[in-house]
Amino acid sequence: MMHPEAEKLVQAGKLSRPDGEKLSKLQAGACVVHKSWGAGRIAEWDLLGDRLVVDFEEKKGHPLKLSFAIGSLDLLPDEHLLARRVADLDGLKKLATENPAELVELSLKSHGNSMSLDALEALLSPRVVSAADYKTWWSAAKKALKDRRHVVVPAKRTELLMRRDAEGVTPADAMIADLAKARDMKAKLTALARIQKDLDLFTDRSTQLAPAFDEVSNTVRKAWKLHPKEALQLLLARDELAEVAKAALPEGSFKIEELLRDARPTLAEASSALPAALLSRFYRAFPSAFPERAWVQESLNHLTKTGGRAVAEIAAVLDANDELDQLAEFLKRSVRNRQLSTDLLIWMCKERNGKSESVFDIDLGNAIISAIEDDNAAGGPKRVGRLYDAFAEDAGLVGEMVKDADDDELRLFSKRILASQVFDDLTRRSLMGRLIKARPELQELMENNASRQESALVVSWESMEKRKVDLEDLVKNKIPQNKKDIQIAREYGDLRENFEYKSARQQQAVLLRLQSKYERELRNARGTDFVGSSTETVGIGTIVDIEDVVTGAKQTYTILGAWDGDPDKHILSYLSEMAKALIGKKPGEESEVPTDSGASRKVRVVAIRPYITAAA
């Protein structure tokens, strides 16, 4: 009903009837809001003076002409938070202290049931909750809101705080509806996460979640070509929800395996955006997504294209499917061809006692130095520091790399560290100290070979052929048989208590490491028949007669290639300590040679003759 005074103004033609009706509501004591001056309370009605006086929160006793007030003021309901902030600020402060969840819900009701966290803070701070206390207050409010499932607290500040207010609709049904109403895949992913968070609200999960699963399938089927990254994440999140809820996907659902096959060319790039929680699920789908054993090569292809988190997940899937031999072969080839990413190199260092054990050797050390030098030459991208730190700061790393290296490899590796410009003096000295600690003979090698020409591993043709046969037997027989043994042992049951499985896996590590050793040695080997060996001094391909300086006892030794040693026949590898003590000596010269007891004895070189003549 229109106020009598307002009716007079309408009758006099000074106000329209709609304006008169609105003016009738803007009576003294009513709470209003202005878009610029905020909330206030009408303090005075002065129709004769053609004005209203409003006490705004920051502007008390502010007069407004009637026509301006009618057009610019909006009446606030008594329960609106702004009205209560004006009329009962102390009551709101008490509510903030005693029932923060109720205050949040009141804010949402007053704001159309959804608002950003920034908007909530602007509404309550500093008038209701002081700026200094707001962060602590909001933490308490979030905890209290956990029991109010119809209020959705966002995981990120960029998302909206929402209140569901649909009569007769359960919170579970409301969450399914939110998923259906979400406009893009990012919003649907957020809605799906909320469903998983409040899964306990679903009483019949298979039935209630079916519409959500169908919604995801239909969305991905239509949009994956335009948005492969988002589609992949949404489908994986759906599968995770189905697994957690123990709910089967409806018949005809778009499966992750289908997406992997269809999006195969862009998978590596699409997977780069996946959170860590979904990476494992992504790569675990490979064996069923790709026919026969194509999944192995697909996984290996991803190793050099993805980041550090993905490397670990790919290796775990290969390991779980007993494909460590394929991983080892790939890593060896990549080390030789210098095709390893920074993330993969760092992972290999971390896994040196695990999945990369068989390829953790001095070749990897050379590959790491090359990668650091290449990155440095290219201008030093941000990731250079990570690899440099992994190599320079891990106290045990370089020592473990060189433990199986031969003397020449060790000497060349050391010289490379000393010559590299990427290491500062302190780091260079530290690395050399670790190498000498791991291989004490290095110091003598560096001193004795300061002017020595670089040389390959010298071996007889016979021993080289035998080593090739041994390697072929490893690759074609022993390693494949070991792989079968692992697969058979896996069928025996619980792997934690499966002795046969553990034993077979340990043997696999030994065989793969031996394969790497043989391959490295054969790459560095130089075959010879020892023809033309000089007899001026003791050397490779000579027979030397010696006598004990004290007892006069005489012995004859043949010094041949690295793999030719046969103590029972007095044939020495030139890398043996006995041969090293004799090499370079002339007839009549003396030398300290080791004994089986660990002591030494002094011997004199009596005569030297060529091995090939004796053999002939």
Salt bridges, closest charged atoms under 4 A:
GLU5 OE2 - LYS8 NZ 3.64
GLU7 OE2 - ARG17 NH2 3.18
ASP46 OD2 - ARG51 NE 3.45
ASP50 OD2 - LYS65 NZ 2.99
GLU57 OE1 - ARG85 NH2 2.63
GLU57 OE1 - ARG127 NE 3.68
GLU58 OE2 - ARG127 NH2 2.71
GLU79 OE1 - ARG84 NH1 3.56
GLU102 OE1 - ARG148 NH1 2.95
GLU105 OE1 - ARG148 NH1 2.70
GLU105 OE2 - HIS150 NE2 2.82
GLU105 OE2 - ARG163 NE 2.99
ASP118 OD1 - ARG157 NE 2.92
GLU121 OE1 - ARG157 NH2 2.89
ASP165 OD2 - ARG163 NH1 3.09
ASP178 OD2 - ARG164 NE 3.00
ASP198 OD1 - ARG149 NH1 3.43
ASP200 OD2 - ARG149 NH2 3.04
GLU215 OE2 - LYS188 NZ 2.76
ASP239 OD1 - ARG238 NH2 2.77
GLU243 OE1 - ARG281 NH2 3.04
GLU298 OE1 - ARG264 NE 2.67
GLU298 OE2 - HIS302 NE2 3.63
ASP319 OD1 - ARG505 NH2 2.17
ASP322 OD2 - ARG490 NE 2.91
ASP322 OD1 - ARG505 NH1 3.98
GLU323 OE2 - ARG293 NH1 2.38
GLU323 OE1 - LYS483 NZ 2.62
ASP325 OD1 - LYS483 NZ 3.39
GLU329 OE1 - LYS332 NZ 3.59
ASP343 OD2 - ARG383 NH1 2.87
ASP343 OD1 - ARG386 NH2 2.95
ASP361 OD2 - ARG520 NH1 3.05
ASP363 OD2 - ARG523 NH2 2.24
GLU373 OE1 - ARG416 NH2 3.33
ASP394 OD2 - ARG352 NH1 3.06
GLU400 OE1 - ARG352 NE 3.14
ASP404 OD2 - ARG513 NH2 3.27
ASP407 OD1 - ARG439 NH2 3.46
ASP407 OD2 - LYS580 NZ 2.27
ASP408 OD1 - ARG411 NH2 2.79
ASP408 OD1 - ARG452 NH2 3.32
GLU409 OE2 - ARG520 NE 3.28
ASP425 OD1 - ARG428 NH1 2.77
GLU441 OE2 - ARG439 NE 2.50
GLU454 OE1 - ARG411 NH1 2.99
GLU454 OE2 - LYS415 NZ 3.12
GLU465 OE2 - LYS468 NZ 3.81
ASP470 OD2 - LYS466 NZ 3.22
GLU472 OE2 - LYS476 NZ 2.94
ASP473 OD2 - LYS478 NZ 3.70
ASP494 OD2 - ARG496 NH2 3.24
GLU519 OE1 - LYS332 NZ 2.90
GLU521 OE1 - ARG467 NH1 2.40
GLU521 OE2 - LYS517 NZ 2.70
ASP545 OD2 - ARG609 NH1 2.72
GLU547 OE1 - LYS554 NZ 3.30
GLU547 OE2 - ARG604 NH1 2.86
ASP548 OD2 - ARG601 NH1 3.16
GLU577 OE2 - LYS580 NZ 3.62
GLU590 OE2 - ARG604 NH2 2.93
